[in-house]
Amino acid sequence: MINSSAQRGTSPRTVLIVEDEPTLATAIAQRLTAEGWTARVVSDGASAVQAAAQLKPDLVIMDVMLPVMDGLEATKRIVSERPVPVLMLTARDDEADKIIGLGAGADDYMTKPFSMRELIARCKALLRRVDRAKVIAKNSENEKILDFGSLVIDPAQRVVTLDGEPVHLTPTEFDLLATLARKPKSVLTREKLLEEVWDWVDASGTRTVDSHVKALRHKLGPSMIRTVHGVGYAFEPPEN
């Protein structure tokens, strides 16, 4: 199933929707088309991997529970072949499930049921983040390496090593870590992090920052990012 949007002066964004509930998949596709984007719908994880390779979408909306291959495995395979933002749809509001999803390579998640207005807002925010990341990467070409001894962050190469071993981070995780590490020990509010990393101006009530911090702690250890309750987070350089 392919829905093509009308051209609105510029080439439309292409979104791959991976959802096995036909009614929901159609509703999402129609809403994206109304935004002037092109939507392609597939209903299982294996088809998603194949479609992503052929279509090279700007964004993937991925359900977790899928036939043939689940959304987690499909996301891992898609992002390993080509970096692309993934918005994961989950049926359960379970923090552990969301962290697993982020660890698989997803950039954000939404719990069913959700409003189409919120879905579109999240999609636009992810696409803005990608555009902004390109500018940041260019501006970081001459940025010095953030060397904290056992932890080294190279903004230009977007590489992180811990005790000499490379750490695989999603693009969002890298941007979050680098943003915190550029101001060691300084407390950054959730609102500031959402603005700097996700380019969200108004995201009240979201737990996105908290989930990504938990994912980072899982990969880097629990002590490098300090929680300041009711405020935000601070990067604590490792003691060497």
N, C-alpha and C positions, 0 to 999 in steps of 0.2 A: 504494500500500500504506500503510495507516494502522494503527498500533498505539496503542490508548488505554489508559492506566494507570488504576487505580482511584484514586479520591479518597482522600487520607490526611489529612483535616482541613483542608488548604489546597489551593488550585489548583495542580496539578502544573506543573512546568517543561515547556516544549515545545521539542523538539530536532529540527532538520531534518538528516537524514542524507543525504549526497550520495555515493553509492558504486555503481559499476556491477558489482561482484562480488556476485551475489545471496546467496551463502552468508555472506559477511562482513557485508553490509548487514543481513540477517536476524538474525545473531548480535548485532550492536550494538544493533539495535532491541529485541530480547528482553531484553538486559541492562539497557538504559535503562528499559524497562517495569517490570522487577523492582525498580528504584529508585523507582518511583512516578511516573515522568515519562511524558509523551506523546511518541511518536516517529513522525515522518513520513519515509518513505523515497522518494527519487527517484534516478534512475540516470544523469542527464546534467546538464551545466551549465546549459543553457537552461531545463530544467524546474526547476532549483534556484532560478534568479532569479525565475521566476514563482511558485513555491511560497513563497519567502521574502516576497514582496510580499503574498501572500494570508494566509499563516499568521502572519507576524510572530513568528518563533521567538525564544526566549530564548538559543539557542545553535545554531550550525551546525557540523556535522562534515563537512568537505569533502575528498574525495580530489582529488589533483592531476590524475591522468590520467583524463579523462572523454571520452565521445563528445559530438558536436555542439558543445560549448563546454567548454574545459578549466577546471579548478578555479581557476586563477589569475584568468582573465577573469571567471568567475562570482563569485568573491570580491570583485573590484573593483566589480562592478555592485551586488552585494548591500549592501556596506558604504557605497557612495556614496548609496544610497537611504535607508538607516536603519542607524545604528550597532548592531552586534550582534557579540558575540565569535565568532570562527571558529577552530576547531581543525582544522588541516590535516593530512591523512594523506599521507605521501610514501613512494614505493617505494624510494628511494635515500637512503642516509645521506650526502648531499652537502651541505656547508655552503653552497655557492653557491646551490643550489636552495632551501634553507631561507630564506636571506636574501631571495631573490626572492619567496618566499611571504609573508614578513613584510611586504615592501614592497607586496604586493598588498592588504594589509589584514588578514592573519591575525594572531591574537594568540598562537598557540602551534602546535606541530607535533609529530607523532609519526611514527616510521619503522616501516613494516611489516617483519616481523610484530611485534605488540605484545600485551601481556596485557590482558584486559578489565578487570582490577582497576586497572591503571595508567590505562587510558582513562577509567574512571569517576572516578578521583582527579583527573585533569587537568580533566575537565568540571566537577567540583564546585569546583575551584580557580578556574576561569574565571568561573563564576557568582558565587562569593563575591567575586571581584575587581570584578565589575560592581556588586554591591550596595555594596561598600566604596567604589567610585569615586563613587557617588551621595552618600554621606555626606561624602567628602572634598571633592566639588564644592560642597556646601552650606557646609561649613566654610571653603571658600576664597573665598566671596563677598566677604569683606572683606580678603582677603590682598593685600598690596601686589604690584605688578608687579615681576618680577625683571628689572631692566634692566642688561645687561652691555655696553651700547654697541651694537655691531653685532648682538648677539643679545638679543632681548627675549621674555620668557616671561610671559604673562598667565594666572595660575592660575584666576582667576574666569571668564574667557571661554574658557579652554583654547585659546589662540591663541599661536603662535610665529612670530616674524618674524626673518629674517636679512638684514642689509643693507637693511632696509625692505621686503623681499619676504616674503609668507607662506610658511611651510613646512608642507606637509601631513604630519601625523604620525598614526599610528593611536592609539587611546586608550591602549594599553599603552606605546607609544613616548613619548607625552606624559607619562604618569605616571612612567616611568623617568627621563626627562630632568629633570622637575621635582623628583623626589626627590634626584637628584644635585646639581642646581643650588641647592637650598635650603641645601646645605652645601658651598660652593665650596672646592676643593682638599682636602677631607676624603675619606679613603679609606673607602668603604663596601664591606663584604665581599659576595660573591655571596649568601651566606646571608641577610644583612640585606636586600639588594635583593629577593630572592625573597619574604621575609616582608612587606616594605613594599609592594611593587608587585603581587605575585601572590597574596599571602596563603598562601604555601606554607610549612608548618612543616618538613616533611621532603622535600627534593627532591635528595638526594645523587646526584651523577652527571649531572644534567641540564646541558645546554649552552644552555638557554633565554636566560639573561642575556647570555651571550657573543654569541649570534646577534642579539639585539635591539640590543646595543651596536654591532655591525657595521652593522646597518641604520641606526642613528642617525648613525654616522660617514659613511655613504654620503650622507645628506641634509644633514648639517651641516658636514662636513669632518672630517678625521682627527685634528685636534689638540685638540678640545674635551673629549674623554673620554680620560683617561690610564689605561692598564692598569698595575696594580700586580701583577706576576706572583705567582701563588700566593695572592693575597689578594682583590683585587677591582678596583674602579674609582673614579676621582675626576674630578669636573668641573673643567676648567681654563678659567676665563673668557677669552674672546678678548682679545687685545691690540689696543687701538684707538689 
